[in-house]
């Protein structure tokens, strides 16, 4: 399967927001650090379907977690 440039940018951006190392991303996604290095530094975009799914699942999960409102930060409208 083919990773798009936008997918790779989103993964890099989220990794940066979370201040994750390649090893941390490896642990979080289950994708080998060597594959991640190939994707990030060597423009490797053809990946197997398992790698594609792992990266997309991680990215979707992280964005879902970041969009949830923490209960202490919920805004109450008393109108």
HTML snippet that shows the backbone in 3Dmol.js (N, CA, C, O; Angstrom):
<script src="https://3Dmol.org/build/3Dmol-min.js"></script>
<div id="view" style="width:600px;height:400px;position:relative"></div>
<script>
const pdb = `
ATOM      1  N   UNK A   1       0.845  -1.171   0.000  1.00  0.00           N
ATOM      2  CA  UNK A   1       0.000   0.000   0.000  1.00  0.00           C
ATOM      3  C   UNK A   1       0.891   1.235   0.000  1.00  0.00           C
ATOM      4  O   UNK A   1       2.050   1.187   0.413  1.00  0.00           O
ATOM      5  N   UNK A   2       0.341   2.307  -0.458  1.00  0.00           N
ATOM      6  CA  UNK A   2       1.097   3.538  -0.640  1.00  0.00           C
ATOM      7  C   UNK A   2       0.706   4.569   0.417  1.00  0.00           C
ATOM      8  O   UNK A   2      -0.465   4.936   0.512  1.00  0.00           O
ATOM      9  N   UNK A   3       1.665   5.042   1.210  1.00  0.00           N
ATOM     10  CA  UNK A   3       1.430   6.145   2.132  1.00  0.00           C
ATOM     11  C   UNK A   3       1.471   7.445   1.339  1.00  0.00           C
ATOM     12  O   UNK A   3       2.358   7.641   0.507  1.00  0.00           O
ATOM     13  N   UNK A   4       0.525   8.322   1.592  1.00  0.00           N
ATOM     14  CA  UNK A   4       0.546   9.617   0.913  1.00  0.00           C
ATOM     15  C   UNK A   4       1.482  10.561   1.668  1.00  0.00           C
ATOM     16  O   UNK A   4       1.823  10.326   2.827  1.00  0.00           O
ATOM     17  N   UNK A   5       1.876  11.601   1.007  1.00  0.00           N
ATOM     18  CA  UNK A   5       2.731  12.596   1.649  1.00  0.00           C
ATOM     19  C   UNK A   5       2.005  13.235   2.826  1.00  0.00           C
ATOM     20  O   UNK A   5       2.625  13.536   3.846  1.00  0.00           O
ATOM     21  N   UNK A   6       0.694  13.445   2.696  1.00  0.00           N
ATOM     22  CA  UNK A   6      -0.090  14.024   3.796  1.00  0.00           C
ATOM     23  C   UNK A   6      -0.131  13.106   5.007  1.00  0.00           C
ATOM     24  O   UNK A   6      -0.090  13.585   6.140  1.00  0.00           O
ATOM     25  N   UNK A   7      -0.212  11.807   4.793  1.00  0.00           N
ATOM     26  CA  UNK A   7      -0.181  10.868   5.907  1.00  0.00           C
ATOM     27  C   UNK A   7       1.157  10.935   6.641  1.00  0.00           C
ATOM     28  O   UNK A   7       1.201  10.960   7.871  1.00  0.00           O
ATOM     29  N   UNK A   8       2.234  10.964   5.880  1.00  0.00           N
ATOM     30  CA  UNK A   8       3.573  11.021   6.489  1.00  0.00           C
ATOM     31  C   UNK A   8       3.744  12.328   7.257  1.00  0.00           C
ATOM     32  O   UNK A   8       4.297  12.331   8.357  1.00  0.00           O
ATOM     33  N   UNK A   9       3.279  13.427   6.696  1.00  0.00           N
ATOM     34  CA  UNK A   9       3.369  14.720   7.383  1.00  0.00           C
ATOM     35  C   UNK A   9       2.562  14.685   8.675  1.00  0.00           C
ATOM     36  O   UNK A   9       3.017  15.192   9.701  1.00  0.00           O
ATOM     37  N   UNK A  10       1.373  14.095   8.638  1.00  0.00           N
ATOM     38  CA  UNK A  10       0.530  14.012   9.837  1.00  0.00           C
ATOM     39  C   UNK A  10       1.198  13.167  10.916  1.00  0.00           C
ATOM     40  O   UNK A  10       1.148  13.513  12.097  1.00  0.00           O
ATOM     41  N   UNK A  11       1.817  12.069  10.518  1.00  0.00           N
ATOM     42  CA  UNK A  11       2.510  11.211  11.490  1.00  0.00           C
ATOM     43  C   UNK A  11       3.701  11.964  12.089  1.00  0.00           C
ATOM     44  O   UNK A  11       3.912  11.925  13.301  1.00  0.00           O
ATOM     45  N   UNK A  12       4.471  12.643  11.253  1.00  0.00           N
ATOM     46  CA  UNK A  12       5.614  13.424  11.747  1.00  0.00           C
ATOM     47  C   UNK A  12       5.144  14.522  12.698  1.00  0.00           C
ATOM     48  O   UNK A  12       5.741  14.736  13.754  1.00  0.00           O
ATOM     49  N   UNK A  13       4.070  15.218  12.317  1.00  0.00           N
ATOM     50  CA  UNK A  13       3.554  16.313  13.137  1.00  0.00           C
ATOM     51  C   UNK A  13       3.091  15.791  14.503  1.00  0.00           C
ATOM     52  O   UNK A  13       3.419  16.374  15.536  1.00  0.00           O
ATOM     53  N   UNK A  14       2.332  14.695  14.502  1.00  0.00           N
ATOM     54  CA  UNK A  14       1.826  14.140  15.758  1.00  0.00           C
ATOM     55  C   UNK A  14       2.970  13.628  16.621  1.00  0.00           C
ATOM     56  O   UNK A  14       2.962  13.798  17.840  1.00  0.00           O
ATOM     57  N   UNK A  15       3.945  13.005  15.987  1.00  0.00           N
ATOM     58  CA  UNK A  15       5.133  12.546  16.718  1.00  0.00           C
ATOM     59  C   UNK A  15       5.835  13.727  17.386  1.00  0.00           C
ATOM     60  O   UNK A  15       6.280  13.626  18.529  1.00  0.00           O
ATOM     61  N   UNK A  16       5.932  14.851  16.662  1.00  0.00           N
ATOM     62  CA  UNK A  16       6.555  16.053  17.213  1.00  0.00           C
ATOM     63  C   UNK A  16       5.744  16.644  18.364  1.00  0.00           C
ATOM     64  O   UNK A  16       6.306  17.049  19.381  1.00  0.00           O
ATOM     65  N   UNK A  17       4.420  16.691  18.198  1.00  0.00           N
ATOM     66  CA  UNK A  17       3.555  17.214  19.258  1.00  0.00           C
ATOM     67  C   UNK A  17       3.706  16.401  20.547  1.00  0.00           C
ATOM     68  O   UNK A  17       3.676  16.948  21.649  1.00  0.00           O
ATOM     69  N   UNK A  18       3.868  15.103  20.386  1.00  0.00           N
ATOM     70  CA  UNK A  18       4.001  14.217  21.542  1.00  0.00           C
ATOM     71  C   UNK A  18       5.449  14.086  22.010  1.00  0.00           C
ATOM     72  O   UNK A  18       5.727  13.413  23.003  1.00  0.00           O
ATOM     73  N   UNK A  19       6.372  14.733  21.290  1.00  0.00           N
ATOM     74  CA  UNK A  19       7.796  14.704  21.616  1.00  0.00           C
ATOM     75  C   UNK A  19       8.302  13.265  21.729  1.00  0.00           C
ATOM     76  O   UNK A  19       8.969  12.896  22.696  1.00  0.00           O
ATOM     77  N   UNK A  20       7.965  12.460  20.711  1.00  0.00           N
ATOM     78  CA  UNK A  20       8.328  11.040  20.721  1.00  0.00           C
ATOM     79  C   UNK A  20       9.601  10.795  19.924  1.00  0.00           C
ATOM     80  O   UNK A  20       9.828  11.406  18.880  1.00  0.00           O
ATOM     81  N   UNK A  21      10.404   9.910  20.427  1.00  0.00           N
ATOM     82  CA  UNK A  21      11.564   9.441  19.669  1.00  0.00           C
ATOM     83  C   UNK A  21      11.078   8.392  18.660  1.00  0.00           C
ATOM     84  O   UNK A  21       9.921   7.972  18.678  1.00  0.00           O
ATOM     85  N   UNK A  22      11.990   7.990  17.790  1.00  0.00           N
ATOM     86  CA  UNK A  22      11.660   6.902  16.855  1.00  0.00           C
ATOM     87  C   UNK A  22      11.338   5.638  17.654  1.00  0.00           C
ATOM     88  O   UNK A  22      10.410   4.904  17.313  1.00  0.00           O
ATOM     89  N   UNK A  23      12.096   5.390  18.702  1.00  0.00           N
ATOM     90  CA  UNK A  23      11.847   4.210  19.548  1.00  0.00           C
ATOM     91  C   UNK A  23      10.472   4.290  20.210  1.00  0.00           C
ATOM     92  O   UNK A  23       9.764   3.287  20.302  1.00  0.00           O
ATOM     93  N   UNK A  24      10.100   5.477  20.667  1.00  0.00           N
ATOM     94  CA  UNK A  24       8.785   5.660  21.273  1.00  0.00           C
ATOM     95  C   UNK A  24       7.666   5.409  20.273  1.00  0.00           C
ATOM     96  O   UNK A  24       6.652   4.791  20.597  1.00  0.00           O
ATOM     97  N   UNK A  25       7.863   5.896  19.057  1.00  0.00           N
ATOM     98  CA  UNK A  25       6.878   5.669  18.009  1.00  0.00           C
ATOM     99  C   UNK A  25       6.824   4.198  17.631  1.00  0.00           C
ATOM    100  O   UNK A  25       5.758   3.666  17.323  1.00  0.00           O
ATOM    101  N   UNK A  26       7.976   3.549  17.658  1.00  0.00           N
ATOM    102  CA  UNK A  26       8.026   2.112  17.390  1.00  0.00           C
ATOM    103  C   UNK A  26       7.183   1.349  18.419  1.00  0.00           C
ATOM    104  O   UNK A  26       6.410   0.461  18.062  1.00  0.00           O
ATOM    105  N   UNK A  27       7.340   1.702  19.687  1.00  0.00           N
ATOM    106  CA  UNK A  27       6.577   1.038  20.740  1.00  0.00           C
ATOM    107  C   UNK A  27       5.084   1.347  20.634  1.00  0.00           C
ATOM    108  O   UNK A  27       4.246   0.472  20.850  1.00  0.00           O
ATOM    109  N   UNK A  28       4.760   2.586  20.302  1.00  0.00           N
ATOM    110  CA  UNK A  28       3.353   2.999  20.245  1.00  0.00           C
ATOM    111  C   UNK A  28       2.610   2.396  19.050  1.00  0.00           C
ATOM    112  O   UNK A  28       1.421   2.093  19.146  1.00  0.00           O
ATOM    113  N   UNK A  29       3.310   2.224  17.927  1.00  0.00           N
ATOM    114  CA  UNK A  29       2.638   1.760  16.707  1.00  0.00           C
ATOM    115  C   UNK A  29       2.838   0.285  16.425  1.00  0.00           C
ATOM    116  O   UNK A  29       2.003  -0.346  15.777  1.00  0.00           O
ATOM    117  N   UNK A  30       3.949  -0.273  16.912  1.00  0.00           N
ATOM    118  CA  UNK A  30       4.270  -1.652  16.563  1.00  0.00           C
ATOM    119  C   UNK A  30       4.976  -1.763  15.225  1.00  0.00           C
ATOM    120  O   UNK A  30       5.147  -2.864  14.701  1.00  0.00           O
ATOM    121  N   UNK A  31       5.390  -0.623  14.664  1.00  0.00           N
ATOM    122  CA  UNK A  31       6.125  -0.597  13.395  1.00  0.00           C
ATOM    123  C   UNK A  31       7.609  -0.484  13.713  1.00  0.00           C
ATOM    124  O   UNK A  31       8.008   0.338  14.539  1.00  0.00           O
ATOM    125  N   UNK A  32       8.414  -1.289  13.075  1.00  0.00           N
ATOM    126  CA  UNK A  32       9.849  -1.309  13.339  1.00  0.00           C
ATOM    127  C   UNK A  32      10.485   0.069  13.124  1.00  0.00           C
ATOM    128  O   UNK A  32      10.089   0.824  12.236  1.00  0.00           O
ATOM    129  N   UNK A  33      11.473   0.370  13.956  1.00  0.00           N
ATOM    130  CA  UNK A  33      12.157   1.669  13.819  1.00  0.00           C
ATOM    131  C   UNK A  33      12.847   1.791  12.474  1.00  0.00           C
ATOM    132  O   UNK A  33      12.972   2.894  11.944  1.00  0.00           O
ATOM    133  N   UNK A  34      13.299   0.672  11.911  1.00  0.00           N
ATOM    134  CA  UNK A  34      13.973   0.717  10.611  1.00  0.00           C
ATOM    135  C   UNK A  34      12.978   1.107   9.519  1.00  0.00           C
ATOM    136  O   UNK A  34      13.314   1.859   8.605  1.00  0.00           O
ATOM    137  N   UNK A  35      11.770   0.601   9.619  1.00  0.00           N
ATOM    138  CA  UNK A  35      10.727   0.979   8.655  1.00  0.00           C
ATOM    139  C   UNK A  35      10.369   2.449   8.828  1.00  0.00           C
ATOM    140  O   UNK A  35      10.209   3.173   7.845  1.00  0.00           O
ATOM    141  N   UNK A  36      10.246   2.891  10.075  1.00  0.00           N
ATOM    142  CA  UNK A  36       9.929   4.302  10.328  1.00  0.00           C
ATOM    143  C   UNK A  36      11.018   5.220   9.792  1.00  0.00           C
ATOM    144  O   UNK A  36      10.720   6.256   9.198  1.00  0.00           O
ATOM    145  N   UNK A  37      12.278   4.848   9.996  1.00  0.00           N
ATOM    146  CA  UNK A  37      13.388   5.651   9.474  1.00  0.00           C
ATOM    147  C   UNK A  37      13.326   5.700   7.950  1.00  0.00           C
ATOM    148  O   UNK A  37      13.522   6.760   7.356  1.00  0.00           O
ATOM    149  N   UNK A  38      13.056   4.563   7.314  1.00  0.00           N
ATOM    150  CA  UNK A  38      12.922   4.545   5.852  1.00  0.00           C
ATOM    151  C   UNK A  38      11.806   5.472   5.393  1.00  0.00           C
ATOM    152  O   UNK A  38      11.957   6.182   4.399  1.00  0.00           O
ATOM    153  N   UNK A  39      10.692   5.470   6.107  1.00  0.00           N
ATOM    154  CA  UNK A  39       9.559   6.323   5.731  1.00  0.00           C
ATOM    155  C   UNK A  39       9.915   7.791   5.905  1.00  0.00           C
ATOM    156  O   UNK A  39       9.641   8.600   5.019  1.00  0.00           O
ATOM    157  N   UNK A  40      10.519   8.146   7.030  1.00  0.00           N
ATOM    158  CA  UNK A  40      10.794   9.553   7.335  1.00  0.00           C
ATOM    159  C   UNK A  40      11.995  10.125   6.593  1.00  0.00           C
ATOM    160  O   UNK A  40      11.965  11.281   6.170  1.00  0.00           O
ATOM    161  N   UNK A  41      13.045   9.338   6.432  1.00  0.00           N
ATOM    162  CA  UNK A  41      14.286   9.896   5.901  1.00  0.00           C
ATOM    163  C   UNK A  41      14.604   9.487   4.472  1.00  0.00           C
ATOM    164  O   UNK A  41      15.403  10.142   3.803  1.00  0.00           O
ATOM    165  N   UNK A  42      13.992   8.419   4.000  1.00  0.00           N
ATOM    166  CA  UNK A  42      14.356   7.912   2.680  1.00  0.00           C
ATOM    167  C   UNK A  42      13.178   7.886   1.710  1.00  0.00           C
ATOM    168  O   UNK A  42      13.227   7.209   0.683  1.00  0.00           O
ATOM    169  N   UNK A  43      12.119   8.626   2.040  1.00  0.00           N
ATOM    170  CA  UNK A  43      10.941   8.736   1.172  1.00  0.00           C
ATOM    171  C   UNK A  43      10.371   7.387   0.769  1.00  0.00           C
ATOM    172  O   UNK A  43       9.858   7.233  -0.339  1.00  0.00           O
ATOM    173  N   UNK A  44      10.458   6.419   1.655  1.00  0.00           N
ATOM    174  CA  UNK A  44       9.884   5.093   1.419  1.00  0.00           C
ATOM    175  C   UNK A  44       8.383   5.205   1.650  1.00  0.00           C
ATOM    176  O   UNK A  44       7.957   5.460   2.776  1.00  0.00           O
ATOM    177  N   UNK A  45       7.570   5.022   0.610  1.00  0.00           N
ATOM    178  CA  UNK A  45       6.124   5.190   0.725  1.00  0.00           C
ATOM    179  C   UNK A  45       5.349   3.904   0.498  1.00  0.00           C
ATOM    180  O   UNK A  45       4.197   3.797   0.919  1.00  0.00           O
ATOM    181  N   UNK A  46       5.963   2.923  -0.163  1.00  0.00           N
ATOM    182  CA  UNK A  46       5.304   1.635  -0.358  1.00  0.00           C
ATOM    183  C   UNK A  46       5.540   0.784   0.880  1.00  0.00           C
ATOM    184  O   UNK A  46       6.670   0.390   1.169  1.00  0.00           O
ATOM    185  N   UNK A  47       4.463   0.504   1.609  1.00  0.00           N
ATOM    186  CA  UNK A  47       4.556  -0.307   2.814  1.00  0.00           C
ATOM    187  C   UNK A  47       3.543  -1.442   2.721  1.00  0.00           C
ATOM    188  O   UNK A  47       2.594  -1.377   1.940  1.00  0.00           O
ATOM    189  N   UNK A  48       3.752  -2.475   3.520  1.00  0.00           N
ATOM    190  CA  UNK A  48       2.776  -3.562   3.480  1.00  0.00           C
ATOM    191  C   UNK A  48       1.498  -3.131   4.196  1.00  0.00           C
ATOM    192  O   UNK A  48       1.488  -2.137   4.922  1.00  0.00           O
ATOM    193  N   UNK A  49       0.437  -3.876   3.988  1.00  0.00           N
ATOM    194  CA  UNK A  49      -0.878  -3.478   4.511  1.00  0.00           C
ATOM    195  C   UNK A  49      -0.909  -3.440   6.040  1.00  0.00           C
ATOM    196  O   UNK A  49      -1.630  -2.626   6.618  1.00  0.00           O
ATOM    197  N   UNK A  50      -0.141  -4.303   6.699  1.00  0.00           N
ATOM    198  CA  UNK A  50      -0.113  -4.297   8.167  1.00  0.00           C
ATOM    199  C   UNK A  50       0.520  -3.011   8.692  1.00  0.00           C
ATOM    200  O   UNK A  50       0.027  -2.416   9.650  1.00  0.00           O
ATOM    201  N   UNK A  51       1.606  -2.589   8.064  1.00  0.00           N
ATOM    202  CA  UNK A  51       2.275  -1.343   8.464  1.00  0.00           C
ATOM    203  C   UNK A  51       1.346  -0.157   8.227  1.00  0.00           C
ATOM    204  O   UNK A  51       1.228   0.726   9.076  1.00  0.00           O
ATOM    205  N   UNK A  52       0.691  -0.141   7.076  1.00  0.00           N
ATOM    206  CA  UNK A  52      -0.240   0.925   6.727  1.00  0.00           C
ATOM    207  C   UNK A  52      -1.341   1.026   7.790  1.00  0.00           C
ATOM    208  O   UNK A  52      -1.653   2.116   8.269  1.00  0.00           O
ATOM    209  N   UNK A  53      -1.915  -0.108   8.145  1.00  0.00           N
ATOM    210  CA  UNK A  53      -2.998  -0.139   9.135  1.00  0.00           C
ATOM    211  C   UNK A  53      -2.503   0.304  10.509  1.00  0.00           C
ATOM    212  O   UNK A  53      -3.182   1.077  11.183  1.00  0.00           O
ATOM    213  N   UNK A  54      -1.343  -0.166  10.932  1.00  0.00           N
ATOM    214  CA  UNK A  54      -0.807   0.210  12.245  1.00  0.00           C
ATOM    215  C   UNK A  54      -0.592   1.721  12.345  1.00  0.00           C
ATOM    216  O   UNK A  54      -0.954   2.339  13.346  1.00  0.00           O
ATOM    217  N   UNK A  55      -0.004   2.309  11.307  1.00  0.00           N
ATOM    218  CA  UNK A  55       0.259   3.751  11.330  1.00  0.00           C
ATOM    219  C   UNK A  55      -1.037   4.545  11.302  1.00  0.00           C
ATOM    220  O   UNK A  55      -1.179   5.514  12.049  1.00  0.00           O
ATOM    221  N   UNK A  56      -1.980   4.158  10.459  1.00  0.00           N
ATOM    222  CA  UNK A  56      -3.252   4.864  10.392  1.00  0.00           C
ATOM    223  C   UNK A  56      -4.049   4.719  11.686  1.00  0.00           C
ATOM    224  O   UNK A  56      -4.640   5.690  12.158  1.00  0.00           O
ATOM    225  N   UNK A  57      -4.069   3.527  12.258  1.00  0.00           N
ATOM    226  CA  UNK A  57      -4.791   3.308  13.511  1.00  0.00           C
ATOM    227  C   UNK A  57      -4.204   4.170  14.625  1.00  0.00           C
ATOM    228  O   UNK A  57      -4.940   4.770  15.408  1.00  0.00           O
ATOM    229  N   UNK A  58      -2.877   4.228  14.690  1.00  0.00           N
ATOM    230  CA  UNK A  58      -2.226   5.041  15.720  1.00  0.00           C
ATOM    231  C   UNK A  58      -2.567   6.520  15.528  1.00  0.00           C
ATOM    232  O   UNK A  58      -2.890   7.221  16.487  1.00  0.00           O
ATOM    233  N   UNK A  59      -2.492   6.977  14.298  1.00  0.00           N
ATOM    234  CA  UNK A  59      -2.756   8.382  14.009  1.00  0.00           C
ATOM    235  C   UNK A  59      -4.202   8.746  14.348  1.00  0.00           C
ATOM    236  O   UNK A  59      -4.455   9.773  14.978  1.00  0.00           O
ATOM    237  N   UNK A  60      -5.135   7.917  13.936  1.00  0.00           N
ATOM    238  CA  UNK A  60      -6.544   8.168  14.237  1.00  0.00           C
ATOM    239  C   UNK A  60      -6.779   8.162  15.738  1.00  0.00           C
ATOM    240  O   UNK A  60      -7.473   9.035  16.259  1.00  0.00           O
ATOM    241  N   UNK A  61      -6.214   7.199  16.432  1.00  0.00           N
ATOM    242  CA  UNK A  61      -6.373   7.106  17.883  1.00  0.00           C
ATOM    243  C   UNK A  61      -5.809   8.338  18.581  1.00  0.00           C
ATOM    244  O   UNK A  61      -6.436   8.866  19.499  1.00  0.00           O
ATOM    245  N   UNK A  62      -4.650   8.797  18.164  1.00  0.00           N
ATOM    246  CA  UNK A  62      -4.038   9.977  18.786  1.00  0.00           C
ATOM    247  C   UNK A  62      -4.869  11.223  18.542  1.00  0.00           C
ATOM    248  O   UNK A  62      -5.008  12.053  19.441  1.00  0.00           O
ATOM    249  N   UNK A  63      -5.418  11.372  17.359  1.00  0.00           N
ATOM    250  CA  UNK A  63      -6.256  12.542  17.082  1.00  0.00           C
ATOM    251  C   UNK A  63      -7.562  12.469  17.866  1.00  0.00           C
ATOM    252  O   UNK A  63      -8.070  13.499  18.311  1.00  0.00           O
ATOM    253  N   UNK A  64      -8.109  11.278  18.041  1.00  0.00           N
ATOM    254  CA  UNK A  64      -9.319  11.132  18.860  1.00  0.00           C
ATOM    255  C   UNK A  64      -9.023  11.520  20.307  1.00  0.00           C
ATOM    256  O   UNK A  64      -9.816  12.213  20.945  1.00  0.00           O
ATOM    257  N   UNK A  65      -7.882  11.072  20.820  1.00  0.00           N
ATOM    258  CA  UNK A  65      -7.510  11.413  22.194  1.00  0.00           C
ATOM    259  C   UNK A  65      -7.301  12.914  22.364  1.00  0.00           C
ATOM    260  O   UNK A  65      -7.649  13.473  23.404  1.00  0.00           O
ATOM    261  N   UNK A  66      -6.744  13.560  21.367  1.00  0.00           N
ATOM    262  CA  UNK A  66      -6.444  14.989  21.485  1.00  0.00           C
ATOM    263  C   UNK A  66      -7.688  15.859  21.343  1.00  0.00           C
ATOM    264  O   UNK A  66      -7.672  17.022  21.749  1.00  0.00           O
ATOM    265  N   UNK A  67      -8.761  15.320  20.778  1.00  0.00           N
ATOM    266  CA  UNK A  67      -9.968  16.129  20.599  1.00  0.00           C
ATOM    267  C   UNK A  67     -10.956  15.970  21.744  1.00  0.00           C
ATOM    268  O   UNK A  67     -11.932  16.716  21.824  1.00  0.00           O
ATOM    269  N   UNK A  68     -10.720  15.011  22.630  1.00  0.00           N
ATOM    270  CA  UNK A  68     -11.595  14.850  23.788  1.00  0.00           C
ATOM    271  C   UNK A  68     -11.372  16.007  24.754  1.00  0.00           C
ATOM    272  O   UNK A  68     -10.248  16.479  24.929  1.00  0.00           O
ATOM    273  N   UNK A  69     -12.434  16.448  25.363  1.00  0.00           N
ATOM    274  CA  UNK A  69     -12.345  17.547  26.331  1.00  0.00           C
ATOM    275  C   UNK A  69     -12.158  16.947  27.716  1.00  0.00           C
ATOM    276  O   UNK A  69     -12.920  16.079  28.144  1.00  0.00           O
ATOM    277  N   UNK A  70     -11.149  17.416  28.394  1.00  0.00           N
ATOM    278  CA  UNK A  70     -10.885  16.973  29.759  1.00  0.00           C
ATOM    279  C   UNK A  70     -12.006  17.506  30.655  1.00  0.00           C
ATOM    280  O   UNK A  70     -12.390  18.668  30.519  1.00  0.00           O
ATOM    281  N   UNK A  71     -12.541  16.688  31.568  1.00  0.00           N
ATOM    282  CA  UNK A  71     -13.673  17.117  32.410  1.00  0.00           C
ATOM    283  C   UNK A  71     -13.440  18.401  33.188  1.00  0.00           C
ATOM    284  O   UNK A  71     -14.385  19.150  33.433  1.00  0.00           O
ATOM    285  N   UNK A  72     -12.203  18.672  33.579  1.00  0.00           N
ATOM    286  CA  UNK A  72     -11.923  19.895  34.335  1.00  0.00           C
ATOM    287  C   UNK A  72     -11.867  21.121  33.431  1.00  0.00           C
ATOM    288  O   UNK A  72     -11.849  22.251  33.919  1.00  0.00           O
ATOM    289  N   UNK A  73     -11.839  20.906  32.119  1.00  0.00           N
ATOM    290  CA  UNK A  73     -11.761  22.028  31.209  1.00  0.00           C
ATOM    291  C   UNK A  73     -13.077  22.239  30.454  1.00  0.00           C
ATOM    292  O   UNK A  73     -13.152  23.069  29.548  1.00  0.00           O
ATOM    293  N   UNK A  74     -14.089  21.501  30.825  1.00  0.00           N
ATOM    294  CA  UNK A  74     -15.382  21.630  30.157  1.00  0.00           C
ATOM    295  C   UNK A  74     -15.979  22.994  30.503  1.00  0.00           C
ATOM    296  O   UNK A  74     -15.895  23.462  31.639  1.00  0.00           O
ATOM    297  N   UNK A  75     -16.576  23.609  29.501  1.00  0.00           N
ATOM    298  CA  UNK A  75     -17.201  24.918  29.690  1.00  0.00           C
ATOM    299  C   UNK A  75     -18.667  24.701  30.004  1.00  0.00           C
ATOM    300  O   UNK A  75     -19.364  23.980  29.291  1.00  0.00           O
ATOM    301  N   UNK A  76     -19.129  25.323  31.066  1.00  0.00           N
ATOM    302  CA  UNK A  76     -20.516  25.204  31.466  1.00  0.00           C
ATOM    303  C   UNK A  76     -21.233  26.491  31.115  1.00  0.00           C
ATOM    304  O   UNK A  76     -20.797  27.581  31.486  1.00  0.00           O
ATOM    305  N   UNK A  77     -22.342  26.355  30.393  1.00  0.00           N
ATOM    306  CA  UNK A  77     -23.141  27.511  30.012  1.00  0.00           C
ATOM    307  C   UNK A  77     -24.373  27.529  30.900  1.00  0.00           C
ATOM    308  O   UNK A  77     -25.230  26.653  30.786  1.00  0.00           O
ATOM    309  N   UNK A  78     -24.472  28.510  31.779  1.00  0.00           N
ATOM    310  CA  UNK A  78     -25.578  28.582  32.745  1.00  0.00           C
ATOM    311  C   UNK A  78     -26.671  29.526  32.295  1.00  0.00           C
ATOM    312  O   UNK A  78     -27.354  30.111  33.135  1.00  0.00           O
ATOM    313  N   UNK A  79     -26.857  29.692  31.016  1.00  0.00           N
ATOM    314  CA  UNK A  79     -27.921  30.597  30.515  1.00  0.00           C
ATOM    315  C   UNK A  79     -29.274  29.983  30.633  1.00  0.00           C
ATOM    316  O   UNK A  79     -30.269  30.605  30.261  1.00  0.00           O
TER     317      UNK A  79
END
`;
const viewer = $3Dmol.createViewer("view");
viewer.addModel(pdb, "pdb");
viewer.setStyle({}, {cartoon: {color: "spectrum"}});
viewer.zoomTo();
viewer.render();
</script>
